[in-house]
Amino acid sequence: MRRMRANIRFSLSLAAALALSAGAADAIEFRSVGEPAVLFDAPSEKGKRLYIVAPGTPVEVVVTLDKWVKVRDAGGALTWIERRALSEKRTVMVAVPRAVVRQHPADEASAAFETVKDAVLEFVAQSGDGWIQVRHKDGTQGYLKISEVWGL
């Protein structure tokens, strides 16, 4: 009986350790589109061409298969893109109707600029306390709340 309990404790400990390590392995990966690219319904150039996605658009990597990557867009659609069309440069997409990008990571900070839903901004750095530093394509930088963007 004592041995059985020890085996059960060991099994539970092992299961917990595996669950924790699986969580780390399943971290969400985001990339951005590096060049205008066609999105397909299957991982093949023979697949149905769905639409063209603009450079800079952030996408979530779901599955990688040879030269193809299955991605999810901000609207939740799952499509396939050629791996070479993705960039390491990180971007985020504004997810709220209107967002105020601040000069400092604080609600009371002065506005650096304002932007609208679906605008793409370059991700510069994680700021902490729920803020990220972003850069507009014109070079203006500032801080935006994490809750107001998609792509992190």
N, C-alpha and C positions, 0 to 999 in steps of 0.2 A: 504494500500500500504506500509506504513512504517513497519507494522508488518511483511508483506511478505518479505521485504528486510532484516529485522532482522533475520527471519527464514533462509533465504538463506545464510546470513553471518555465522550464527551458524552452518548450515549444512556443509558449506565449511571448517570452522574451525575444526569441528569434523572429517571430511574426511581427512584433512591434518594431524591431530593428529593420527588418525588410520593408515594412510600410514607410518608415521614416526615410530610408534611403531611396525608395521609389519616388517619394514626393520630391526629393531634390533632383532626381533624374528627369522628372516630368515638368521642369520649369518651362514656362512659356517663353518661346523665342520669337522675337520680332525682327524683321528686316525691312528694308525699303526697296522699292523698284528703282533700278539704276538708269534705265533707259525705257522709252516707250515699248511696251510689250503686249503681246496677245495673250489673253487668258483662254485656256481650253477646258473642255469638260472631261478630258481624259489625258493621261500622261503620254501623249503622242502627237506629232504634227498632223496625224491623220484624224485626230479628234475634232470635234465641232469647235470652231472658233467662236467664242462668246462675245468678247469685247476687248478693246485696247485700254490698258491702264497707263496713267500718266506717270512720268518719272517723279520720284520722291514719295509716292503713295506708300504708307506703311502697310505691311501685311504680317499676319501671324503665320509662322511656319508650323504646319500640322504633320506632314510626312515628307521625307526626302527619299526619292527613288531614282537612282542613277543621275541622269541629267535633268530630272524633273522634280519640282517641289509642289506639294499640295499646300495651298495657302487659304486663309480665311481673311476676308476684308472686314472693314468696320461695320458693314451691314449684316455680317454673318455668313455671306455666300462662300461656298467652298469651290475653288477652281484650281487648275494646274497651270504652272508657269515654268518656263525653262530656267534652270538654276543660274545660268550666265546673266540673266536679266536682273538678278537681285544684287543689291549693294550692301556693304557692311555699314554704310552711313545710316545713322538712325534718324527717323523722323517720327512725329506724332501728328495726329489729326484732331482738330478741335471738335468736341462732341456736344457742345452746348450752343444754343442759338447766338449768343454773344459772349465773348470772353475778353476780360481786361488783363493784358499782360503788364505786370507791375515792374517797377525799377528795382525793387527788393522783394524778397519772399515774405510778404506780410500784406494782409488785407488793407491796411491803412496806407501802404506805400503809394507813391505817385504812379500814375499810369505811364508806361513806356509807349504802348500802342494798344489799340483794340482790334479784334479780329472776329470772324464769324464762323459758324458751323461749317465743317468740312475743309477749312483752311489747313494746309500742311505747313508745319514748322519744323525746323531742324532741332533735334534733341541735342543739347549741349552738355548738360550734367544733371545729376540728381542733387537736389539742394537739401533735402531733409525736411521734416515737419510737413510733409504733404505738398511740397512744391518742386518743380523742375525748372531748370534754366533752358530757355529756347531762343532760337534766332530766326528772324523773318528773312525771306529771300533778299530783302534790301539791306541786310546787315544789322538791323536794329535788334538788340537783345533785351531780354527781360525774364521775368519769372511768372509761371502759370501754375495754378493748382492742378495736381495730378487728377483730381476728380473731374476736370473739364476737358480731358484729352483721352484719345484712344491710341494705343500703340506701345504701351509700356508693359 
